Amino acid sequence: MGKRVIDWIGEAGALEDVPVTNTRNHFHRPLRSPWRNAGLDDGLLSGTSSILWGQDANQGFSWVNARKAYINALIAASPTEREKWFAETFRAIGQVMHLIADSSVPAHVRNDQHTGGDPYEEWVELQAEPQPEEKPDEATERFLGSFAQSPLRPDRSILDIPILGQDAVDAPVPIARIWDTDRYDGTNPAITSQLGIGITEYSNANFFSDDTVFANRLEASHSHFSPFPSTGDVEEWVDLRNNRKYWRKRADAPGEPVQHLATVSKRSFWSRFFGVAQEIRGGLNDDKVHEEYARLLIPRAVGYSASLLDYFFRGTFDFLVSFQLDSFTTIITNTSGERMEGTFTAYIDDANGVRSPVEGASFDLGLGPGANSTVLAFPLSPPTSERSLVLVFQGRLGNEEGAIAAKIKRVGGPHWVATGSGGNSIYRIPGIAPITVTMKFKNVSVARIEAIATEDQTGNRVDSRSLEVTGSVPDFTTFTVTLNPPIDDRAVSTQLSIGALLNPGGFICISEISGVARPSLTNVNNSRFGPATCPE
């Protein structure tokens, strides 16, 4: 539909609130367990915890739906169908990211439903609105520059915290820990200033929502109860910039230091002035309160949301490309930091981009981080033109069941690689000399490259020119050579002959042959040359 990935993710942020009934499932109280009891429940409205909502396949745009869309985006036959499923993938990811961003809003983690609007959310939205004479893109850049220049991501280790009991049944995917690590239990707010904590735990323990200012004064059974910030951890101060009184965290208070925690209410001031026992109160409808909240909460909203995107695509692997006439051999390497255990399946595109599975190219493997598979082989002839070869993994990645990862490489075309000990090959190239060959070398002891002008009918040599490379060649050095044998009327084609002796781990790659069609292998002898993508 002509949209970029970032457009789909951004649009999804708005679509998650449609229909409006979805919004009741955007709450999570980190001090409630199991998580199925942690959603909105204020006596008027109730909903599912946002952790469970984000993993509910029945709601249409959850993590589970994103995984299903992603596999279709990789293996669907037609390019148009794959594009459609990529759009669905990024929409679903974006809608789950919305749930994390919501969890930075104190009202969403303190059981404070706000059908009439939340002052903090409304203030933030106004900051992103274009000012007079300001374009929308400029407003966005200004907003991001003010509040999101330094996103804060959670420690990667939180995604390794086991999910136990009923929670493991309801929300088994480790992304749940981005919301709630179960480390904050209502008695240890100091831990919430660290990055090894869920975003709901941070928001709950360090900030107020409009209806929960000093909610710890209420009975513990009350739906708005939250023990911190505590009345015992605050003090009054006057901000001389606006001559207004605020509550702030004392220097020795645990958790995030917040200077503009709330305004000091008039009721609090007059009760003290007339000698009446003070009931500590405050308000949030204040620009400085909202601004400080935004400067502390939005960097986590951005960083924690980004960590979900990272986690979705964290699975990485590589595979060797090696054609041997009518067969394909490969070695798969797990380049991710987690164990991969599942099925690797190869797919290849035809000339029109229609993708289909390669017969016999499906392998059940278990690979630890950095591990290589054995040599795997399946029947596949070198494509006559450059195509996409896609290897798709489905299975368990680390602690996540149903994970997906993929690697795509271009195969065929004028890219020929020699690996191993090297060998001799002759390639017949349609057309006549001169030809220009660009080659990449690594760990080459000696290489001889020869262009041979031949007769069309007999194949007899007419003349030749050659280039020999000997000794140590720096890694990834690129040579461009023009081999221009003299020809006469008998010469109607050119052969390219390559002989090489490679050290361990070495290769020679023909990355470009200018002015001619793709080479065709005419004499393999004991060659280790085959079409591939040049290593970078």
Secondary structure, DSSP 8 states (H G I E B T S, - for coil): ----HHHHHHHHHHHTT-SGGGGGGSB--TTSSSGGGSS-BSSS-B--BHHHHTT-GGGSSSHHHHHHHHHHHHH-SSHHHHHHHHHHHHHHHHHHHHHHHHTTSGGGTTT---TT--HHHHHHHHHTS--TT--HHHHHHHHHHHH-SS-----GGGGGS---HHHHHH--STTHHHH--S---SS-GGGGGSSSS-HHHHHHHH---TT-TTGGGS-TTSTT----S-GGGEEEEEETTTTEEEEEE-TT-SSS--S-SEEE-HHHHHHHHTT------EE---HHHHHHHHHHHHHHHHHHHHHHHHHHT---EEE--EEETTEEEE-EEE-SSS-EEEEEEEEEE-TT--EEEEEEEEEEEEE-TT-B---EEEE----SS-EEEEEEEEEEETTEEEEEEEEEEEESSS-EEEETT--EEEEEESS-S-EEEEEEEEEEEEEEEEEEEEETTT--EEEEEEEEEES---TTEEEEEEE-----TTEEEEEEEEEEEEEEEEEEEEEEEETS---EEEE-TT--EEE-----
